[in-house]
Amino acid sequence: MNTLFVSDLDGTLLTKEERVSEYSREHLNALLAKGIRFTYATARSVGSAARALQGLNISLPAVYYNGGLIYDRVTRETLRYNCFEEQLKSYVLSVLKEYGIMPFVYGATEQREFVAWRSGFESFGMKRYLVRRKGDDRLLAASSDEELLGGYVFYFKCIGPKEQIERAWNFLKYDQRIICIFHQEMYQNDFWMEISPREATKAKAVAYLKTLLGCEKLVCFGDTSNDSDMFDVCDEKYAVMNADDWLKEKATGVIGYCEEDGVAKWLDANAFRA
């Protein structure tokens, strides 16, 4: 069977240190050398994913921004992207500001990828996020809303206390023009809301890759709400042990914890039988 394996990153393939363990790197590289077709679908940007996966020899295109971008790091080619229309991105920002939320805005210009935010409006969770990414050349402290929304915008990330983020989510989740995901942050106690254009989903992105690569079967791995739609379109879907309980109920099966190399161990045992 010509199978494409797709893994989420944070909480699934990566450890709490936001990296691939030595065990997973070694075993996945051995499987990749034998010819398995393996890639990833993440909310991360191209640069952030590359740093987390350092040393892992993935050559297939991958999915970024929860489906906002499909990019081939080997050829440096953008294969597909979904970004906010000008009016919609301005509307989303205006709603967030009504709830007292200043988001991170992920996007790109012809010259660079960026992660922008309004300088001086950082929440505690945003400050912690920035500290973890100190030295990242994508970071852009914007001095105006116009600068914040400049270029192509793929994705808004909001970080803050549960009550504040949930109030905004309860309003925005009904807007049919966007995908709005609310969940607890993987590595801290903050809550996140991730907002993407309606067409930017992991489900549509992995289905596109399946067709592009001429694969007959899709198998995926995930842990939380931004993997749910991907589970819906895959032939087999596996939730790691640390996944949300409701996602485990959707899964074909439950595998080991992300901290215990669950994805790599499942692929070791099953990749050539899938």
N, C-alpha and C positions, 0 to 999 in steps of 0.2 A: 504494500500500500504506500502510495506517495503522500506522506503525511507532513503537515506543517504544524510544529509545536510553537505555541506563543505563551510567554509568561509575563504576568505583571511583575513589577520590580519591588517597590516598597511594600514590606510586609509579606512578600511572596518569595522572590528570589534573593532579595537583599537581607542582610542582618540588621539589627538595630543600630549598628555603626554606619549604616547606609552604604554598604559595600557587598561585594560577592566574597564569600568565605574562600579560604585557600582550597578547601575540599571541593566546593562546588566549581570553582574555576578549573581545577585540575581535571575533574571528572567530566565536566561539560566540554572542555577543550578536547578531551579524548573522544567523546561522542561526535563532536563536530568534525574531527579529523576522519572519522569513519563514515561521514556523510549525512548525519541527521540534519534535517532542516529546522533550525531553531532560531527564534527571534523574540522580541519583546514588545509589549504595548504598555505605555506608561503615561502618567500625567506630567512627567518630567520633560524638560527641554532637551535638545540634542546634547548640549555641553554638559548639563548636569548628569544625564544618563551615562555619557562617555566616562566621566570621572568615577561614577559608582561601579562601572563595569570594566575598569582598567585591567588589562591582561586577559580578558575573555575574547576569544577569536570569532566573534559573530560577524559574518559577511553579508547576511541578508538585510534588506531594508527593514526598518522598524517604525513603530507607531509612537508618536509623541503628542503631548498636550491632550491626552485622552481621545485621540483621533483627529485633532486639529491639523496634524502634519504627518505625512509619511515621507521618510527621508532615507536615502541610501548614503551611509557614511563612507562607503568605499569609493563610490563615484562622485560623492558630494552633490548629488542630484536630488532636488525636490520632486517627488513623484506625484504628490497630491497634497492640497492644503484646503482648509476651511477656515476663514477668518470672519470676524464681525464686520458687518456693513457699518459705514460711518455713523449713521443715525442710531443704530442699535447699540453700538459700544458707548456712545454718549448717554443714551437712555439708561443703560445698566449702571454706569457710574453715578448718574444722578439719583437713582433709587438707592444705591448703597450709601451715598452721602446722607440721604434722608434718615437712614438708620444709624448714622454715626460711624459708618465703616469706610475706611480708606483701603482699597485693595492693592495687592501686587498685580501688575499688568504684564503679561508675557506676550512678546511679539517680536517683530523683526522689521528692519529697513533693508534697503539694497546693500547696505554696508555691514550690518551687524545684527545679531540676536540681542534682545534686551529683556531684563526684568526690571520694570520701573515701579516707583512708588512716590508719593508726595512727601518730600522732605519735611520733617517736623510734625507729621501726622501718624507716626508709627505707634501701633499698639504694642503692648508688652510681648505678645507672641510674635509680632513682626520683627521686633528688635532681636529676639532670640533666633529667629530664622536668618536674619542678616549676619549675626555673629557666626553662625555655622557656615556661612558662605563667604566669609571675609576673603577678599582677594579675587573673587569671581569677576571677570572682566565684563560680564553681561549686566551687572548692577548699574542702575541709572536712577539717581535721586532727582526727581523732576521738580521743577519750581512752579509749574502751572499744570492745570488740567489738560491744556493743549499739548504740552510736552509729554505728559503721562500717556496720552492716547495716540501719540504720533506713530505713523507707520502701520503695518499690518498687525492687528491684535488677534491672537488665537484663544486667549484664556485669561480669566480673572481668578485670582486666589485670594480669599478673605480669611484672616486668622484672628480669632478673638474668643471671648467667653461664650459659653453655650447659649445663654439667653439672648444675647444680642445677635449672634449669627443666625440662630434659629428663627428669630422674628423676620429677618430679611428673607431667609429661605422660604418661609411660609407664604410670603408674598410672591417671590420670583418663580417658585416652582410651577406655578400655573401658566406662566408665559410660554406659549407654544413655539416661540422663536428661539428658545434657548434650552440647554440641558443644565440643570442646577442640582449639584450633588452636595449633601451635607453629611459630615462624619467627624469622628474624633481623630485628631492628628495622631499619626502612627507612633511617634517617638516622645510626645509630651502630653499634657492634659488639655491643651488648647483644642478648640473645634475649628474645622475648616469648612468653607463653602467654595466649591469649584464651579465656575460658570463657563460654558462653551456654547458656540453656535449649535443649533439643532442638528445640523448635518455632521457635526464633529463627534462621532461616537467610536468607541473601540470596536463595536460590532461591525459597523460599516467598513472600518479600516482593515480589520483582519479578513473580512470577506473579500475585500479588494485585493489584499495580498495573496489570498488563496487562489484567486483567478489569475493574477499577474504571474505567479510562480508555477501555475499549472498543477496545483496540488489537488488531491482527491478527498482529503480528510483534514479536519481542523481539530486539534487538541489544545486546550488552554489551561492555565493555572492562575488562580487569583485568591483574593482575601477579603475584599470589601465592596462597597456600593459602586465604585467606578469600574468594577469588573462584571457587574450584573448583566448588562446588555451583551457583553462579549460571550458570557456563558450561554445566552439564548441562541446564538448562531453556531456554536461549536458542536461537533459530533460527540466529543467527550470533553468534560470540564471537571477539573479537580481543585478542590478547596484545600488550602493548607490548614493544619490543625488549629492555628491561631486565627482563622477566618471568622467573620460574623456567622452566627448560628444560622440565620436565614439563608445565607449564601451556601452553606454546607447542605441545606435541604435541596437546593437547586442542582447540586453537583452530582456527577457520575460517581464520585468517590471522594474520600477525605484522605489526604496524604500527611506526611510529617510536618512539623513546625518549620517556619522559615529559618529559625535559629539552628535547626538541626538538619539543614540541607535537604528538605523534603522534596523539592523539585528535582534536584540532581539525582537523588536516590531513586525516585520513581522512574526517571528516564533511564538510569542504569539498568533497571530491572525490566522495563517495558518498551523502550523506544523502538526496538526492532521487531516488536510484536504488534505495534499499533496499526 
